[in-house]
């Protein structure tokens, strides 16, 4: 079971994610959000990371995104907005993930068809609420899925047992305050994933 700790804003949280065995860490490059990482902070976090790095973006102009990829070489970009299939196909130089607010049959069909390496089954991004696990389970049987949205150490085993995802994507569920990770919660979650 792969683990992605998202919303990393500090090098010490990057280190804690790595220590807990996270395969991926995510940096949110969406201005105005609580876990926003400005461009001048990206090198500091990239230097601290031994995990695979994911840039989380929302409706960023394609040229700007491809420039960021060329400059920083993330292992993946996670599209969190209204990006089209054509947009996803035009991202160059890295793997593309797509976050989907999985709450209906229509969003399930969209997630099944979207041209990306991995779908992140979410509930809107940063809400701390679970998506529909029944839909996520159907999606996970068809393609690689990271399950996000309201995952905590308390519900992660239940989530894995119901959905059988390729990975878990967690942010607010391992925080003391937005953007500040609780290292004990990260470790607790990681241990429960491995049980």
C-alpha positions in Angstrom: 0.0 0.0 0.0 1.6 3.3 -1.1 1.3 6.4 1.0 1.3 10.0 -0.1 1.5 12.8 2.5 0.1 15.9 0.8 0.1 19.6 1.7 3.8 19.6 2.8 5.0 23.1 3.6 8.1 22.5 5.9 11.3 20.5 5.4 10.8 18.8 8.8 7.4 17.5 7.7 9.0 16.2 4.5 11.5 14.3 6.7 8.7 12.9 8.9 6.8 11.6 5.9 10.0 9.9 4.6 10.7 8.4 8.0 7.2 6.9 8.1 7.7 5.3 4.7 5.7 7.5 2.5 6.3 6.8 -1.2 5.1 10.3 -2.2 4.9 13.8 -0.8 2.8 16.5 -2.3 3.3 20.3 -2.5 0.2 22.4 -3.2 0.9 25.2 -5.7 -2.5 26.8 -5.6 -2.4 30.4 -4.3 -4.9 31.3 -1.6 -5.1 27.8 -0.2 -4.0 27.0 3.4 -1.1 24.8 2.3 0.1 26.9 -0.6 3.8 26.6 -1.4 5.2 29.7 -3.2 7.6 29.2 -6.1 10.6 30.4 -4.1 10.0 27.7 -1.4 9.9 24.8 -3.9 13.7 24.3 -4.0 13.9 24.1 -0.2 11.3 21.4 -0.1 12.6 19.5 -3.1 16.1 19.4 -1.5 14.6 18.0 1.7 12.7 15.2 -0.1 13.8 11.7 -0.7 10.3 10.6 -1.6 8.8 11.0 -5.0 7.4 14.5 -5.3 4.0 15.5 -6.6 3.0 19.1 -7.6 -0.7 19.7 -6.9 -2.1 22.4 -9.2 -5.6 23.7 -10.1 -6.3 25.2 -13.5 -2.8 26.5 -14.0 -2.0 27.7 -17.5 -0.5 24.8 -19.4 2.7 26.7 -20.4 3.3 27.7 -16.8 2.9 24.1 -15.6 5.2 22.7 -18.3 7.8 25.4 -17.3 7.5 24.3 -13.6 8.0 20.7 -14.6 11.0 21.5 -16.7 12.6 23.6 -13.9 11.9 21.3 -10.9 11.4 17.7 -12.4 8.6 16.5 -10.1 7.7 12.8 -10.3 4.1 13.7 -11.0 1.6 16.5 -11.3 -1.8 16.2 -9.7 -4.5 18.1 -11.5 -7.1 19.4 -9.1 -9.3 21.7 -11.1 -11.4 21.6 -14.3 -8.5 20.5 -16.5 -9.6 18.8 -19.7 -8.4 15.5 -21.2 -6.6 17.5 -23.9 -4.9 19.5 -21.2 -3.7 16.4 -19.4 -2.4 14.9 -22.7 -0.4 18.1 -23.2 1.5 18.0 -19.9 5.1 17.1 -20.7 8.0 15.6 -18.8 6.2 13.9 -15.9 3.4 11.6 -14.9 -0.1 13.0 -14.7 -2.6 12.3 -11.9 -6.1 13.6 -11.7 -8.1 14.3 -8.6 -11.8 13.7 -9.0 -14.6 14.7 -6.6 -16.1 11.2 -6.5 -19.7 11.7 -5.5 -21.9 10.4 -8.4 -22.1 7.9 -11.3 -21.2 10.8 -13.6 -17.9 11.5 -11.8 -17.1 7.8 -11.7 -17.5 7.6 -15.5 -15.3 10.7 -15.9 -12.6 9.2 -13.6 -12.7 5.9 -15.5 -12.1 7.6 -18.8 -9.6 10.4 -17.9 -6.2 10.1 -19.6 -3.9 9.9 -16.6 -1.6 7.4 -14.8 -3.5 7.6 -11.4 -6.8 8.9 -10.2 -7.0 10.5 -6.8 -10.5 9.7 -5.5 -11.3 12.8 -3.4 -14.2 14.8 -2.0 -13.3 18.2 -3.3 -9.7 18.7 -2.0 -9.0 20.0 1.5 -12.5 19.4 2.8 -11.5 16.7 5.2 -14.6 14.7 4.2 -14.5 11.2 2.6 -15.6 10.6 -1.0 -18.1 7.8 -1.8 -16.1 4.7 -1.0 -18.5 2.5 -2.9 -17.7 4.4 -6.1 -14.0 4.5 -5.2 -14.0 0.7 -4.9 -15.5 0.3 -8.3 -12.9 2.7 -9.8 -10.0 0.9 -8.0 -11.0 -2.4 -9.6 -10.6 -0.7 -13.0 -7.4 1.4 -12.7 -4.8 2.7 -10.2 -6.5 4.8 -7.5 -5.1 6.8 -4.5 -7.9 7.3 -2.0 -8.1 10.7 -0.4 -10.6 12.8 1.3 -11.0 12.6 5.1 -8.5 9.8 5.7 -7.2 9.6 9.3 -5.4 7.0 11.4 -8.8 6.1 12.8 -10.5 5.2 9.5 -7.7 4.2 7.2 -8.0 0.4 7.8 -11.7 0.6 7.1 -11.0 2.6 3.9 -8.4 0.2 2.6 -10.7 -2.8 3.4 -13.6 -1.3 1.5 -11.9 0.3 -1.4 -8.6 -1.7 -2.0 -6.8 1.3 -3.5 -3.3 1.3 -4.8 -2.5 4.1 -2.3 -3.7 6.5 0.4 -3.5 10.2 0.0 -3.7 12.2 3.2 -3.2 15.8 4.3 -5.5 17.2 6.9 -5.9 13.9 8.7 -2.3 14.1 9.9 -2.1 17.8 10.8 -2.2 19.8 14.0 -3.2 22.9 12.1 -3.5 23.5 8.3 -0.1 23.1 6.7 1.6 21.9 9.9 1.9 18.1 10.1 1.7 16.1 13.3 4.6 13.6 13.1 3.0 11.2 15.5 -0.2 11.1 13.4 1.9 10.5 10.3 3.6 7.5 12.0 0.4 6.2 13.4 -1.3 6.3 10.0 1.7 4.6 8.3 1.7 1.8 10.9 -2.1 1.2 10.3 -1.6 1.0 6.6 1.0 -1.7 7.0 -1.0 -3.9 9.4 
